[in-house]
Amino acid sequence: MKISRIAQVGAVAAIAALALAGCASNETPAGDPTGEAPVSDLSGAIAGGGSSAQEVAVSAWTAGFQTANPEVDVTYDPAGSGAGRESFQAGAFPFAGSDRAFTVEELEAGPFDGCVEGSGIIEVPTYISPIAVIFNVEGVDTLNLDAATTAGLFAGTITNWNDPAIAALNEGVELPDLAVTPVHRADDSGTTENFTDYLFQAAPDAWTSEPDGVWPLSSGEAAQGTSGVVSAVAGGNGTIGYADASRAAEEGLSTASIKVGDEFVSYSPEAAAAIVDASPFEEGRSEGDLAISLDRTSEEAGVYPIVLVSYMIACQEYADPANAPLVKGYLQYVASPEGQDAAAAAAGSAPISDALREQINAAIDTIVTE
């Protein structure tokens, strides 16, 4: 799904207008026929940060939420998932976006300075998006890849675009005698962790490094953030990288179809949602911690395995109680059908299913506001 920056801005504006109309009509109290009552009694400011993959969706969520709650100011710094988790843990942000959940070991180590000691945190999967394998090879518009070949391209064992392994998957495509330049994230990134998790699960012989938010190899070109990877791939020839599909579409970059079973599957919101709904929650998590264990090796028809599930992270009880109703209200909007439709329109993400929304709302309800 290719959505331009202009289309994203228009979508956000339309979403905001719809949110205003809907909330104004729904929240006018009985006995107030003028419709001039405040849309919301929430007021204050909250600042979050983290996942750059979520940036477009967060802009849409913020526009809709602030339209319905005009006395609330929400800001978000898309500095990357690792930075977001660190800032949240240090109490600098009352909420964070992250392309992976905290590990059980990280949760046990703590502490989380912005939360009341012992209160715990919630982690809710509110953004589902395919990770596109993007490339820029002059004369090549489409490309089929399997897991082992993708791993070889990024591991540096496949170094030229006319390599027999690539040619075997792309009959009839004229591949140039051109060096491969793999581009990876320089920062600690949940997108990287999701991408390396796919390589590790689906091509264990070709990719032996365990999943990590920090790129495990010294080869290739490093770029800061999602925007940096997209720019580096777009500005080169023979480049290949990985990025949230919404950001890849902005630049009009070519993307690879990935082999699943006997077919090659292009990324789409529907294909991304399919693998999430087929995957279980991680074991050993507390109430409100809805970390998903993705099955990257699924061979079900129509499933796209390189998917990013990004989380919103918050305290169950805040050391500063003023943060609680603002974060809770914001996350409720993010998880709502309106919020999910806003993200889908702006970023091309996959709206969460009704069953998952029910579990997410139950987790958000554990945030203490009194």
C-alpha positions as CSV (number, residue, x, y, z in Angstrom):
1,M,0.0,0.0,0.0
2,K,1.7,3.2,-1.2
3,I,0.7,6.3,0.7
4,S,2.4,9.6,0.0
5,R,3.3,12.2,2.7
6,I,0.6,14.5,1.2
7,A,-2.0,11.7,1.5
8,Q,-0.9,11.1,5.1
9,V,-1.3,14.7,6.0
10,G,-4.7,14.8,4.4
11,A,-5.7,11.6,6.2
12,V,-4.7,13.0,9.5
13,A,-6.7,16.2,8.9
14,A,-9.7,14.2,7.9
15,I,-9.4,11.9,10.9
16,A,-9.2,15.0,13.2
17,A,-12.3,16.4,11.6
18,L,-14.2,13.2,12.0
19,A,-13.0,12.8,15.6
20,L,-14.2,16.3,16.4
21,A,-17.6,15.7,14.9
22,G,-18.0,12.3,16.5
23,C,-16.9,13.3,19.9
24,A,-18.8,16.5,20.0
25,S,-22.0,14.7,19.1
26,N,-21.4,11.8,21.4
27,E,-20.3,13.7,24.5
28,T,-22.8,16.6,24.6
29,P,-24.5,15.9,27.9
30,A,-28.3,15.5,28.2
31,G,-30.0,18.8,28.8
32,D,-27.4,20.8,26.8
33,P,-29.1,21.3,23.4
34,T,-26.6,23.9,22.4
35,G,-23.9,21.4,22.1
36,E,-21.5,23.9,23.5
37,A,-20.3,21.8,26.5
38,P,-16.6,20.9,26.6
39,V,-15.7,17.9,24.5
40,S,-13.5,16.6,27.3
41,D,-12.6,17.4,30.9
42,L,-9.0,16.1,30.4
43,S,-6.3,18.7,30.6
44,G,-2.5,18.7,30.8
45,A,0.5,17.6,28.8
46,I,2.3,14.2,28.3
47,A,5.4,13.5,26.4
48,G,6.3,10.1,25.0
49,G,8.9,8.7,22.7
50,G,10.5,5.7,21.1
51,S,9.6,3.7,18.0
52,S,10.3,5.7,14.8
53,A,8.3,3.0,12.9
54,Q,5.2,4.2,14.7
55,E,5.8,7.9,13.9
56,V,3.2,8.3,11.2
57,A,0.6,6.4,13.2
58,V,1.4,8.4,16.4
59,S,0.8,11.6,14.5
60,A,-2.6,10.4,13.4
61,W,-3.5,9.2,16.9
62,T,-2.4,12.5,18.4
63,A,-4.4,14.5,15.9
64,G,-7.6,12.6,16.7
65,F,-7.1,12.5,20.4
66,Q,-6.2,16.1,20.8
67,T,-9.2,17.1,18.7
68,A,-11.5,15.2,21.1
69,N,-9.5,16.5,24.1
70,P,-8.4,20.1,23.2
71,E,-6.9,20.9,26.6
72,V,-4.4,18.0,26.3
73,D,-1.0,18.3,24.6
74,V,0.7,15.1,23.5
75,T,4.2,15.1,22.1
76,Y,6.3,12.2,20.8
77,D,10.0,11.9,20.1
78,P,10.6,9.2,17.5
79,A,14.2,8.6,18.7
80,G,14.0,4.8,18.3
81,S,12.6,1.9,20.4
82,G,15.7,1.5,22.6
83,A,15.8,5.2,23.5
84,G,12.1,5.1,24.2
85,R,12.3,2.1,26.6
86,E,15.3,3.7,28.3
87,S,13.6,7.0,28.8
88,F,10.4,5.4,30.0
89,Q,12.4,3.3,32.5
90,A,14.2,6.3,33.7
91,G,10.9,8.2,34.3
92,A,11.6,10.7,31.6
93,F,8.5,9.7,29.5
94,P,5.2,8.5,31.0
95,F,4.6,6.4,28.0
96,A,6.8,4.9,25.3
97,G,6.4,3.3,21.9
98,S,8.6,0.2,21.2
99,D,8.9,-2.3,18.4
100,R,9.4,-5.0,21.0
101,A,8.3,-5.6,24.5
102,F,10.6,-5.5,27.5
103,T,12.1,-8.9,28.0
104,V,11.2,-10.8,31.2
105,E,14.8,-10.3,32.4
106,E,14.6,-6.6,31.8
107,L,11.3,-6.4,33.7
108,E,12.7,-8.3,36.7
109,A,15.8,-6.1,36.8
110,G,13.8,-2.9,36.8
111,P,13.4,-0.3,38.2
112,F,10.8,1.9,36.4
113,D,11.3,5.3,38.0
114,G,8.1,6.8,36.7
115,C,5.9,4.1,38.2
116,V,5.0,3.4,41.8
117,E,7.3,0.7,43.1
118,G,5.8,-2.7,42.6
119,S,2.9,-1.5,40.5
120,G,4.1,-3.1,37.3
121,I,3.7,-1.9,33.7
122,I,1.4,-2.6,30.8
123,E,2.6,-3.4,27.3
124,V,-0.1,-3.4,24.6
125,P,0.4,-4.3,20.9
126,T,-1.4,-1.4,19.2
127,Y,0.5,-1.1,15.9
128,I,0.9,-3.9,13.5
129,S,2.8,-3.3,10.3
130,P,4.9,-5.3,7.8
131,I,8.6,-4.6,7.6
132,A,9.5,-4.2,3.9
133,V,12.7,-5.4,2.4
134,I,13.5,-2.3,0.3
135,F,16.1,-2.2,-2.5
136,N,17.4,0.2,-5.1
137,V,18.9,-1.6,-8.1
138,E,18.9,0.3,-11.4
139,G,16.8,-1.6,-13.9
140,V,15.2,-3.9,-11.4
141,D,11.7,-3.0,-10.2
142,T,10.5,-6.3,-8.6
143,L,12.3,-9.0,-6.7
144,N,11.5,-12.4,-5.1
145,L,13.5,-13.5,-2.1
146,D,13.4,-16.4,0.2
147,A,14.7,-16.4,3.8
148,A,18.1,-17.9,3.1
149,T,18.8,-15.5,0.3
150,T,17.7,-12.5,2.3
151,A,19.9,-13.6,5.1
152,G,22.9,-14.0,2.7
153,L,22.4,-10.5,1.4
154,F,22.4,-8.9,4.8
155,A,25.1,-11.2,6.3
156,G,27.5,-10.4,3.4
157,T,27.8,-13.9,2.0
158,I,25.9,-12.8,-1.2
159,T,27.9,-9.8,-2.5
160,N,26.7,-9.3,-6.1
161,W,23.2,-8.8,-7.5
162,N,23.7,-11.4,-10.3
163,D,24.5,-14.1,-7.7
164,P,23.0,-17.5,-8.8
165,A,20.9,-17.7,-5.6
166,I,19.0,-14.5,-6.5
167,A,18.8,-15.4,-10.2
168,A,17.2,-18.8,-9.3
169,L,14.3,-17.0,-7.6
170,N,13.8,-14.3,-10.3
171,E,13.6,-16.1,-13.6
172,G,13.4,-13.6,-16.5
173,V,14.8,-10.7,-14.5
174,E,18.0,-9.2,-15.8
175,L,20.2,-8.8,-12.7
176,P,23.2,-6.5,-13.0
177,D,26.8,-7.2,-12.2
178,L,26.6,-4.8,-9.3
179,A,27.9,-5.0,-5.7
180,V,25.3,-5.4,-3.0
181,T,25.3,-2.7,-0.3
182,P,23.2,-3.8,2.7
183,V,22.0,-1.0,4.9
184,H,21.0,-1.5,8.6
185,R,20.0,0.6,11.5
186,A,22.8,2.3,13.5
187,D,20.6,2.7,16.6
188,D,19.1,0.2,19.0
189,S,15.9,-0.6,17.1
190,G,12.9,-2.8,17.5
191,T,12.6,-2.9,13.8
192,T,16.1,-4.5,13.7
193,E,15.1,-6.9,16.4
194,N,12.0,-8.0,14.5
195,F,13.9,-8.3,11.2
196,T,16.8,-10.3,12.7
197,D,14.2,-12.5,14.5
198,Y,12.7,-13.4,11.1
199,L,16.2,-14.2,9.7
200,F,17.1,-16.3,12.8
201,Q,13.8,-18.2,12.8
202,A,13.4,-18.7,9.1
203,A,17.0,-19.1,7.9
204,P,19.0,-20.5,10.9
205,D,21.7,-21.9,8.7
206,A,22.4,-18.7,6.9
207,W,21.8,-16.3,9.9
208,T,23.3,-17.5,13.1
209,S,23.1,-14.3,15.2
210,E,20.4,-14.2,17.7
211,P,17.7,-11.5,17.4
212,D,18.8,-8.2,18.8
213,G,17.9,-4.6,18.5
214,V,21.5,-3.7,17.9
215,W,22.8,-4.9,14.5
216,P,25.1,-7.8,15.2
217,L,27.5,-7.5,12.2
218,S,30.2,-5.0,11.4
219,S,29.6,-5.3,7.6
220,G,27.3,-3.1,5.6
221,E,26.3,0.5,5.9
222,A,24.7,1.9,9.1
223,A,22.0,4.6,9.1
224,Q,20.2,6.4,12.0
225,G,16.6,5.6,12.4
226,T,14.0,4.5,9.9
227,S,14.4,7.7,7.9
228,G,18.1,7.2,7.7
229,V,17.8,3.7,6.3
230,V,15.2,4.7,3.8
231,S,17.3,7.7,2.6
232,A,20.4,5.6,2.3
233,V,18.7,3.0,0.2
234,A,17.0,5.6,-1.9
235,G,20.2,7.5,-2.5
236,G,22.3,4.5,-3.6
237,N,22.5,1.9,-6.3
238,G,22.8,-1.7,-5.4
239,T,21.4,-0.9,-1.9
240,I,19.1,-3.1,0.2
241,G,17.6,-2.4,3.6
242,Y,14.6,-3.0,5.8
243,A,12.1,-0.5,7.1
244,D,8.5,-0.1,8.3
245,A,6.4,-0.5,5.1
246,S,4.6,2.8,5.6
247,R,7.9,4.7,5.4
248,A,9.2,2.6,2.5
249,A,6.0,3.5,0.5
250,E,6.6,7.2,1.1
251,E,9.8,7.2,-1.0
252,G,8.3,4.9,-3.7
253,L,11.1,2.4,-3.1
254,S,11.0,-1.1,-4.7
255,T,10.2,-3.9,-2.2
256,A,10.8,-7.6,-2.3
257,S,8.1,-10.3,-2.2
258,I,9.0,-13.0,0.4
259,K,8.7,-16.7,-0.1
260,V,6.2,-18.4,2.2
261,G,5.6,-22.0,1.5
262,D,5.4,-22.3,-2.3
263,E,4.4,-18.7,-3.0
264,F,6.0,-15.3,-2.9
265,V,4.0,-12.9,-0.8
266,S,4.1,-9.1,-1.0
267,Y,3.6,-7.1,2.1
268,S,0.2,-5.9,3.0
269,P,-1.7,-4.9,6.2
270,E,-3.9,-8.0,5.8
271,A,-0.9,-10.4,5.5
272,A,0.7,-8.8,8.5
273,A,-2.4,-9.1,10.6
274,A,-2.8,-12.8,9.6
275,I,0.5,-13.8,11.2
276,V,-0.3,-11.9,14.4
277,D,-3.6,-13.5,14.9
278,A,-2.0,-16.9,14.4
279,S,0.7,-16.3,17.0
280,P,0.4,-16.8,20.8
281,F,1.2,-14.5,23.7
282,E,4.5,-15.0,25.4
283,E,4.5,-17.1,28.6
284,G,5.6,-15.9,32.0
285,R,4.1,-12.4,31.6
286,S,2.0,-10.5,34.1
287,E,-1.6,-9.2,33.7
288,G,-1.5,-6.4,31.3
289,D,1.7,-7.4,29.6
290,L,0.5,-8.6,26.2
291,A,3.8,-9.5,24.5
292,I,3.2,-11.7,21.3
293,S,5.5,-14.5,20.3
294,L,5.5,-14.3,16.5
295,D,5.8,-17.5,14.4
296,R,8.0,-16.4,11.5
297,T,8.1,-19.8,10.0
298,S,4.4,-20.1,9.2
299,E,3.6,-21.5,5.7
300,E,0.0,-20.5,5.8
301,A,-1.3,-19.0,2.5
302,G,-1.3,-15.2,2.5
303,V,0.9,-14.7,5.6
304,Y,3.7,-12.2,5.4
305,P,6.3,-13.2,8.0
306,I,8.5,-10.1,8.4
307,V,6.1,-8.1,10.6
308,L,6.6,-5.5,13.3
309,V,4.3,-5.5,16.3
310,S,4.9,-2.3,18.1
311,Y,3.7,-1.7,21.7
312,M,2.6,1.2,23.8
313,I,4.1,0.9,27.2
314,A,2.8,2.6,30.4
315,C,2.7,2.3,34.2
316,Q,-0.1,0.6,35.9
317,E,0.3,3.2,38.7
318,Y,2.2,6.4,38.3
319,A,4.5,8.2,40.7
320,D,3.0,11.4,39.3
321,P,-0.7,10.6,39.4
322,A,-1.5,13.5,37.0
323,N,-0.1,11.4,34.2
324,A,-2.5,8.5,34.7
325,P,-5.7,9.8,33.2
326,L,-3.9,11.4,30.3
327,V,-2.0,8.3,29.3
328,K,-5.0,6.1,29.9
329,G,-7.3,8.2,27.8
330,Y,-4.7,8.4,25.0
331,L,-4.1,4.7,24.9
332,Q,-7.9,4.1,24.9
333,Y,-8.1,6.2,21.8
334,V,-5.1,4.4,20.2
335,A,-6.8,1.0,20.7
336,S,-10.2,2.2,19.7
337,P,-11.7,1.4,16.2
338,E,-11.4,5.1,15.4
339,G,-7.7,5.2,16.4
340,Q,-6.9,2.0,14.6
341,D,-8.6,3.3,11.4
342,A,-6.7,6.5,11.8
343,A,-3.4,4.7,11.8
344,A,-4.5,2.5,8.9
345,A,-5.4,5.5,6.8
346,A,-2.2,7.4,7.6
347,A,0.4,4.6,7.8
348,G,-1.1,1.6,6.1
349,S,-0.9,-0.4,9.3
350,A,-3.2,-3.4,10.1
351,P,-6.0,-2.6,12.5
352,I,-6.0,-5.0,15.5
353,S,-8.8,-7.6,15.7
354,D,-11.8,-7.1,18.0
355,A,-10.6,-10.0,20.1
356,L,-7.2,-8.5,20.6
357,R,-8.8,-5.1,21.3
358,E,-10.8,-6.6,24.1
359,Q,-7.6,-7.9,25.8
360,I,-5.8,-4.6,25.2
361,N,-8.6,-2.6,26.8
362,A,-8.6,-4.9,29.8
363,A,-4.9,-4.1,30.2
364,I,-5.4,-0.4,29.8
365,D,-8.1,-0.5,32.5
366,T,-5.5,-1.6,35.0
367,I,-4.0,1.9,34.9
368,V,-4.9,3.5,38.3
369,T,-6.5,6.9,37.9
370,E,-7.7,7.6,41.5
